[in-house]
Amino acid sequence: MMKDGYRTAPFAKIHYLKRSNIYLIYWQRANGRWLNYEAGNSATTLNDALAIIDEDVHGCFYG
């Protein structure tokens, strides 16, 4: 996706499950498939989910 001359690509997805009150975290493989993030694939708050992505202990989001 191009925006203002910069190219962006999704690499993380957070899905909120209202019934369970949790956030599921997914990462995108090079082939475009979305997979569950193994290390702490759920969080109880959006801030916790973003922190898991920032930590990226398995190197799925930032390589």
C-alpha beads as a LAMMPS data file, in Angstrom:
LAMMPS data file: protein, C-alpha beads

63 atoms
62 bonds

1 atom types
1 bond types

-500.0 500.0 xlo xhi
-500.0 500.0 ylo yhi
-500.0 500.0 zlo zhi

Masses

1 110.0

Atoms # bond

1 1 1 0.000 0.000 0.000
2 1 1 1.386 3.422 -0.938
3 1 1 0.652 6.493 1.119
4 1 1 2.427 9.820 0.710
5 1 1 5.330 8.148 -1.089
6 1 1 5.866 5.532 1.639
7 1 1 5.166 1.868 1.257
8 1 1 3.392 0.129 4.103
9 1 1 2.588 -3.528 4.634
10 1 1 0.610 -5.231 7.400
11 1 1 2.683 -7.482 9.628
12 1 1 0.483 -7.866 12.716
13 1 1 -3.215 -8.276 13.312
14 1 1 -5.100 -8.011 16.596
15 1 1 -8.591 -9.494 16.833
16 1 1 -10.853 -8.753 19.816
17 1 1 -13.128 -11.547 21.040
18 1 1 -15.947 -9.807 22.877
19 1 1 -17.367 -13.012 24.349
20 1 1 -14.041 -13.970 25.966
21 1 1 -12.812 -10.396 26.494
22 1 1 -9.393 -11.184 25.002
23 1 1 -7.283 -9.955 22.107
24 1 1 -5.821 -12.557 19.752
25 1 1 -2.551 -11.756 18.011
26 1 1 -1.615 -12.872 14.496
27 1 1 1.477 -12.415 12.340
28 1 1 1.748 -12.499 8.565
29 1 1 4.080 -14.923 6.820
30 1 1 5.909 -13.958 3.628
31 1 1 3.330 -15.912 1.611
32 1 1 0.526 -13.689 2.973
33 1 1 -1.032 -16.229 5.364
34 1 1 -1.964 -15.057 8.861
35 1 1 -0.933 -17.344 11.737
36 1 1 -1.515 -17.271 15.497
37 1 1 1.406 -15.791 17.362
38 1 1 2.606 -18.589 19.651
39 1 1 4.155 -16.636 22.511
40 1 1 1.226 -15.200 24.413
41 1 1 -1.165 -15.339 21.479
42 1 1 -3.805 -13.619 23.587
43 1 1 -3.893 -10.567 25.820
44 1 1 -6.478 -9.071 28.141
45 1 1 -5.932 -5.448 27.069
46 1 1 -5.025 -3.757 23.814
47 1 1 -1.922 -2.262 25.452
48 1 1 -0.787 -5.767 26.464
49 1 1 -1.304 -6.997 22.895
50 1 1 0.770 -4.123 21.521
51 1 1 3.490 -4.827 24.098
52 1 1 3.646 -8.482 22.971
53 1 1 4.104 -7.316 19.385
54 1 1 6.821 -4.856 20.454
55 1 1 8.696 -7.563 22.412
56 1 1 8.469 -10.051 19.517
57 1 1 10.336 -12.871 21.286
58 1 1 10.039 -15.203 18.265
59 1 1 11.075 -12.648 15.638
60 1 1 7.827 -12.975 13.680
61 1 1 6.987 -9.276 13.454
62 1 1 10.334 -7.524 13.105
63 1 1 12.505 -10.402 11.905

Bonds

1 1 1 2
2 1 2 3
3 1 3 4
4 1 4 5
5 1 5 6
6 1 6 7
7 1 7 8
8 1 8 9
9 1 9 10
10 1 10 11
11 1 11 12
12 1 12 13
13 1 13 14
14 1 14 15
15 1 15 16
16 1 16 17
17 1 17 18
18 1 18 19
19 1 19 20
20 1 20 21
21 1 21 22
22 1 22 23
23 1 23 24
24 1 24 25
25 1 25 26
26 1 26 27
27 1 27 28
28 1 28 29
29 1 29 30
30 1 30 31
31 1 31 32
32 1 32 33
33 1 33 34
34 1 34 35
35 1 35 36
36 1 36 37
37 1 37 38
38 1 38 39
39 1 39 40
40 1 40 41
41 1 41 42
42 1 42 43
43 1 43 44
44 1 44 45
45 1 45 46
46 1 46 47
47 1 47 48
48 1 48 49
49 1 49 50
50 1 50 51
51 1 51 52
52 1 52 53
53 1 53 54
54 1 54 55
55 1 55 56
56 1 56 57
57 1 57 58
58 1 58 59
59 1 59 60
60 1 60 61
61 1 61 62
62 1 62 63
